Amino acid sequence: MAVLYFTDLPRWVRVQYTRMNLESPEKMSKSQSSKSSIYNYNITAENIAGEQTSLSSLRGKKVFISFWASWCVPCIAEFSSLEEMMLRIPELSVVMLNIEDQPTFSAFVNDSDYNLPFYLLKTPIPSELNAAAIPATFILDEDGIIIYKHFGAVDWSSETTIAKLKGILE
């Protein structure tokens, strides 16, 4: 009983179960939900080293933004597939934006073995990036226009999803 109450075993089991059940979205196509560039807003994030960066510094690149939290089992379940996706689509800049406080963010990132570009969101976000649930994913074109959004966990490394992503990025 102590193992269940005083360790992360129950969460680890939930993450593994969720990971086994991740799927590719049935419909995944490029769409423009807004003509306004996200780069018009001053969105700042901070990495684990405390270095701040502006999202607009990625202008000219296609950007994959994932909003996540350390308590979100589906968020954590998709991390390993995101690592694989980054290897298979290196031209896509990935930004993992955490929505928690600094101590919680730091504790999670320092204790994790994931090789993802984790950032802590430091400024409010525009309504275009509001999400009803996390994980929330937004893909931006080179000008900062949202060309795809998805709410919920996905197996980002599946052949089907990779093919659909490449189609969106063309």
PyMOL commands that set and color helices and strands:
alter all, ss='L'
color gray80, all
select helices_A, chain A and resi 2-6+9-20+38-40+55-58+73-77+79-88+102-111+127-129+159-169
alter helices_A, ss='H'
color red, helices_A
select strands_A, chain A and resi 44-46+52-54+62-68+92-98+118-121+136-140+146-151
alter strands_A, ss='S'
color yellow, strands_A
deselect
rebuild
show_as cartoon
